[in-house]
Amino acid sequence: MRGRGEQVTSTGGGAGQLLAISDLHISYPENRALVEKMHPGTDDDWLLVAGDVSETVSDVRWALETLAGRFRKVVWAPGNHELWTHPKDPVTLRGVARYDHLVEVCRELGVLTPEDPYPVWDGPGGPVAVAPLFLLYDYSFLPAGCATKDEGLAYAHGTGIVCNDEYLLHPDPYPSRDAWCRARVEATERRLAELPEDLPTVLVNHYPLDRHPTEVLWYPEFAMWCGTGLTADWHRRFRVETMVYGHLHIPRTTWHDGVRFEEVSVGYPREWSKRPQDPGALRRILPREVGPGDR
């Protein structure tokens, strides 16, 4: 991991909102149309994008460039789909090289990434350090009755519920996705530990930091591709005000140890078209909306 300079930079202020969205999946025309209609409520609004913009670099560039032209600040954390080396993408980079390329695209656009100093939101509800993360998963969220990764994968293949990452997300030069995950966790943990001890955080990751959000999955075996047990205590250790994630396509708010977990995904048209909520509505992270879980 290549952090640049100090761990935090203060770029907030004003009377804006800290907003979030994920799993835009703009390869679907309906989802692309949602992005075309997304606008801030004020000139000071920031937008957190928690991964799965699309599978091709050109789509990722279009979406982030569109949003960066409207919001005061856009912060991106990668999902698994951005990291796929997809047959329809002319950019054939794999693994770390692909991630590095996406980081450079973001820097061209002025979009913050997990490789940049963490910005401080000084607007309403702040100050908080906003930390975009790239952690992947390590198959530790195993199905019931499975004791090892190999057992879990065998079970998943037996049910037919296997993430496309197994075929499209390459870990090069790491020997495995779980090895890449462990390296990312170790480096990110060091960076978060260097933040001021009196500064709360908003952590933005494609996957939840704790397993509890996966308990409602229709296919529990899919949890293996949804995070790592290595981060299970991060919401307590790093003074998390809100943990923002996506990936599951189950937008909702949960509370764990008194910490708010916000799933902010749009998902596929076949999923969001059945919901009464506006699929393009941005989730407000700060200032916090008072809800039943607030203390």
C-alpha positions as CSV (number, residue, x, y, z in Angstrom):
1,M,0.0,0.0,0.0
2,R,1.3,3.4,-0.9
3,G,-0.1,6.1,1.4
4,R,1.0,9.6,0.4
5,G,2.1,12.1,3.0
6,E,0.3,12.4,6.3
7,Q,-2.7,10.2,7.1
8,V,-5.4,12.8,7.1
9,T,-6.1,16.0,5.2
10,S,-8.8,18.5,6.2
11,T,-10.9,19.4,3.2
12,G,-14.4,19.7,4.6
13,G,-16.4,22.6,5.9
14,G,-19.6,24.3,5.0
15,A,-23.1,23.0,5.5
16,G,-23.2,20.0,3.3
17,Q,-24.0,16.4,3.7
18,L,-21.8,13.3,3.6
19,L,-23.7,11.0,1.2
20,A,-23.1,7.4,0.1
21,I,-24.0,4.9,-2.7
22,S,-22.5,1.6,-4.0
23,D,-23.1,-1.2,-6.5
24,L,-24.1,1.2,-9.3
25,H,-23.5,-1.6,-11.9
26,I,-23.8,0.9,-14.8
27,S,-23.4,-1.8,-17.5
28,Y,-27.2,-2.0,-17.1
29,P,-28.8,1.0,-19.0
30,E,-31.3,1.4,-16.2
31,N,-28.5,1.9,-13.6
32,R,-26.6,4.2,-15.9
33,A,-29.7,6.4,-16.1
34,L,-29.7,6.5,-12.3
35,V,-26.2,7.9,-12.3
36,E,-27.1,10.5,-14.9
37,K,-29.8,11.8,-12.6
38,M,-27.7,11.9,-9.4
39,H,-27.0,15.4,-8.0
40,P,-26.0,16.8,-4.7
41,G,-28.4,18.7,-2.5
42,T,-25.9,21.4,-1.7
43,D,-22.6,22.7,-3.2
44,D,-20.8,21.2,-0.2
45,D,-22.0,17.6,-0.4
46,W,-19.5,14.8,-0.6
47,L,-20.2,11.4,-2.1
48,L,-18.8,8.1,-0.9
49,V,-18.9,5.4,-3.6
50,A,-18.4,1.9,-2.0
51,G,-17.5,-0.1,-5.1
52,D,-18.9,-2.1,-7.9
53,V,-19.3,0.9,-10.3
54,S,-18.9,-1.5,-13.3
55,E,-16.7,-4.1,-14.8
56,T,-14.8,-2.0,-17.4
57,V,-12.4,0.8,-16.8
58,S,-14.2,3.0,-19.3
59,D,-17.4,2.7,-17.4
60,V,-15.7,3.3,-14.1
61,R,-14.1,6.4,-15.5
62,W,-17.4,7.7,-17.0
63,A,-19.3,7.3,-13.7
64,L,-16.7,8.7,-11.4
65,E,-16.0,11.6,-13.8
66,T,-19.7,12.4,-14.0
67,L,-20.1,12.4,-10.2
68,A,-16.8,14.2,-9.5
69,G,-18.1,17.1,-11.7
70,R,-21.2,17.5,-9.4
71,F,-20.1,16.8,-5.9
72,R,-17.5,18.7,-3.9
73,K,-15.6,15.6,-3.2
74,V,-16.0,12.0,-4.4
75,V,-14.3,9.1,-2.4
76,W,-14.1,5.7,-4.0
77,A,-13.4,2.3,-2.5
78,P,-13.1,-0.6,-5.1
79,G,-15.5,-3.5,-5.3
80,N,-14.9,-6.9,-6.8
81,H,-16.4,-6.0,-10.1
82,E,-13.9,-3.2,-10.8
83,L,-11.1,-5.7,-10.2
84,W,-12.5,-8.3,-12.6
85,T,-10.4,-8.9,-15.8
86,H,-13.6,-9.1,-17.8
87,P,-13.6,-10.4,-21.4
88,K,-15.5,-7.3,-22.6
89,D,-12.9,-4.9,-21.2
90,P,-10.1,-4.0,-23.5
91,V,-8.0,-3.2,-20.4
92,T,-6.5,-6.7,-19.7
93,L,-4.6,-5.8,-16.5
94,R,-4.8,-8.3,-13.7
95,G,-4.7,-8.1,-9.9
96,V,-2.6,-5.4,-8.3
97,A,-1.7,-3.9,-11.7
98,R,-5.4,-3.4,-12.4
99,Y,-6.1,-1.9,-9.0
100,D,-3.1,0.5,-9.5
101,H,-4.5,1.5,-12.9
102,L,-7.9,2.3,-11.4
103,V,-6.2,4.4,-8.7
104,E,-4.4,6.4,-11.3
105,V,-7.7,7.0,-13.2
106,C,-9.2,8.3,-10.0
107,R,-6.3,10.6,-9.4
108,E,-6.7,12.1,-12.9
109,L,-10.3,12.8,-12.0
110,G,-9.6,14.2,-8.5
111,V,-11.4,11.2,-6.8
112,L,-9.9,10.0,-3.5
113,T,-8.9,6.4,-3.2
114,P,-7.6,4.0,-0.4
115,E,-4.1,5.1,-1.4
116,D,-4.6,8.7,-0.6
117,P,-4.5,10.6,2.8
118,Y,-7.8,10.2,4.6
119,P,-9.8,13.4,4.3
120,V,-11.5,14.9,7.3
121,W,-15.2,15.8,7.0
122,D,-15.6,19.0,8.9
123,G,-19.2,19.6,7.9
124,P,-22.3,18.8,10.0
125,G,-21.7,15.8,12.2
126,G,-18.0,16.2,11.9
127,P,-15.1,16.2,12.3
128,V,-14.6,12.6,11.2
129,A,-11.8,11.0,9.2
130,V,-13.3,9.4,6.1
131,A,-11.3,6.3,5.3
132,P,-11.9,4.4,2.0
133,L,-10.6,0.9,2.4
134,F,-9.6,-1.9,0.0
135,L,-9.5,-5.2,2.0
136,L,-11.0,-8.0,-0.1
137,Y,-12.0,-11.3,1.7
138,D,-10.2,-14.4,2.9
139,Y,-13.0,-17.1,2.9
140,S,-13.2,-17.0,6.7
141,F,-17.0,-16.5,6.6
142,L,-17.4,-20.3,6.1
143,P,-20.7,-22.2,5.7
144,A,-22.0,-24.0,8.7
145,G,-20.2,-27.3,9.2
146,C,-17.1,-26.3,7.1
147,A,-13.8,-25.9,8.8
148,T,-11.5,-24.9,6.0
149,K,-11.6,-22.8,2.8
150,D,-11.4,-26.0,0.7
151,E,-14.4,-27.5,2.4
152,G,-16.3,-24.2,2.0
153,L,-15.5,-24.0,-1.7
154,A,-16.5,-27.6,-2.2
155,Y,-19.8,-27.0,-0.5
156,A,-20.4,-23.9,-2.6
157,H,-19.7,-25.7,-5.8
158,G,-22.0,-28.4,-4.7
159,T,-24.9,-25.9,-4.3
160,G,-24.0,-24.0,-7.5
161,I,-23.6,-20.7,-5.6
162,V,-20.1,-19.6,-6.6
163,C,-18.9,-16.0,-6.9
164,N,-17.6,-15.0,-10.4
165,D,-14.5,-13.8,-8.6
166,E,-13.3,-17.4,-8.8
167,Y,-12.9,-16.9,-12.6
168,L,-12.5,-13.2,-13.1
169,L,-10.7,-11.6,-10.1
170,H,-7.0,-12.5,-10.3
171,P,-4.7,-11.8,-7.4
172,D,-1.5,-11.4,-9.3
173,P,1.2,-11.2,-8.1
174,Y,-0.2,-12.7,-4.9
175,P,-0.7,-16.5,-4.8
176,S,-4.4,-16.2,-3.8
177,R,-7.1,-13.7,-3.1
178,D,-6.9,-14.5,0.6
179,A,-3.2,-13.7,0.6
180,W,-3.9,-10.4,-1.1
181,C,-6.6,-9.8,1.5
182,R,-4.2,-10.4,4.4
183,A,-1.6,-8.0,3.0
184,R,-4.3,-5.3,2.5
185,V,-5.6,-5.8,6.0
186,E,-2.2,-5.6,7.6
187,A,-1.2,-2.4,5.8
188,T,-4.6,-0.7,6.3
189,E,-4.6,-1.6,10.0
190,R,-1.3,0.3,10.4
191,R,-2.7,3.4,8.7
192,L,-5.8,3.5,10.8
193,A,-3.8,3.0,14.0
194,E,-1.9,6.2,13.1
195,L,-5.0,8.4,13.1
196,P,-5.5,10.8,16.0
197,E,-7.0,8.9,19.0
198,D,-9.7,11.6,19.5
199,L,-10.8,11.6,15.8
200,P,-13.9,9.4,15.0
201,T,-14.0,7.7,11.6
202,V,-16.3,6.8,8.8
203,L,-15.0,3.6,7.2
204,V,-16.0,2.9,3.6
205,N,-15.4,-0.6,2.3
206,H,-17.1,-2.7,-0.3
207,Y,-17.6,-5.5,2.2
208,P,-18.9,-5.2,5.7
209,L,-16.2,-5.3,8.4
210,D,-18.2,-7.8,10.4
211,R,-20.1,-10.9,9.4
212,H,-23.5,-10.0,10.9
213,P,-24.9,-8.3,7.8
214,T,-24.5,-11.6,5.8
215,E,-26.9,-13.5,8.2
216,V,-29.9,-12.6,6.0
217,L,-28.4,-13.9,2.7
218,W,-30.7,-16.3,0.8
219,Y,-27.6,-18.3,0.0
220,P,-25.4,-18.4,3.2
221,E,-22.5,-19.9,1.3
222,F,-22.0,-16.6,-0.6
223,A,-20.7,-15.1,2.7
224,M,-17.3,-16.5,1.9
225,W,-16.9,-13.8,-0.7
226,C,-18.1,-11.0,1.7
227,G,-15.3,-10.1,4.0
228,T,-12.9,-11.3,6.6
229,G,-13.0,-12.1,10.3
230,L,-9.7,-10.1,10.7
231,T,-11.7,-6.9,10.8
232,A,-14.4,-8.0,13.2
233,D,-13.3,-5.6,15.9
234,W,-12.4,-2.6,13.8
235,H,-15.7,-0.8,14.4
236,R,-14.7,-0.6,18.1
237,R,-10.9,-0.2,17.7
238,F,-11.0,2.7,15.3
239,R,-13.8,4.8,16.8
240,V,-16.2,4.2,13.9
241,E,-19.2,6.6,13.7
242,T,-20.6,4.7,10.7
243,M,-19.4,1.7,8.7
244,V,-20.4,2.2,5.0
245,Y,-20.5,-0.9,2.8
246,G,-22.3,-2.5,-0.2
247,H,-21.8,-5.8,-2.1
248,L,-24.8,-7.7,-0.6
249,H,-27.5,-5.7,-2.5
250,I,-29.6,-5.6,0.7
251,P,-29.7,-1.8,1.5
252,R,-30.5,-1.4,5.1
253,T,-29.2,-0.1,8.5
254,T,-28.0,-2.4,11.2
255,W,-26.4,-1.8,14.6
256,H,-23.6,-3.8,16.1
257,D,-22.0,-3.0,19.5
258,G,-23.8,0.4,19.2
259,V,-22.1,1.2,15.9
260,R,-24.2,1.9,12.8
261,F,-23.6,-0.2,9.7
262,E,-25.0,1.2,6.5
263,E,-25.5,-0.9,3.3
264,V,-25.9,1.6,0.5
265,S,-26.1,-0.5,-2.6
266,V,-28.3,0.0,-5.7
267,G,-27.9,-3.5,-7.1
268,Y,-29.3,-4.9,-10.3
269,P,-32.6,-3.7,-11.9
270,R,-34.3,-7.1,-11.2
271,E,-33.6,-6.4,-7.5
272,W,-34.3,-2.7,-7.1
273,S,-37.3,-2.6,-9.4
274,K,-39.2,-4.6,-6.8
275,R,-38.5,-2.2,-3.9
276,P,-40.7,0.8,-3.1
277,Q,-37.7,3.1,-2.4
278,D,-36.1,5.3,-5.1
279,P,-33.0,3.2,-6.2
280,G,-31.1,6.3,-7.0
281,A,-31.5,8.0,-3.6
282,L,-28.2,8.7,-1.9
283,R,-27.9,7.6,1.7
284,R,-27.1,10.3,4.1
285,I,-24.3,9.3,6.5
286,L,-23.7,12.7,8.2
287,P,-25.4,14.7,9.6
288,R,-27.0,11.5,11.0
289,E,-30.7,11.1,10.6
290,V,-32.3,10.1,13.9
291,G,-33.6,6.6,13.7
292,P,-34.7,3.8,16.1
293,G,-31.1,2.7,16.7
294,D,-29.8,6.1,17.7
295,R,-28.8,6.5,21.3
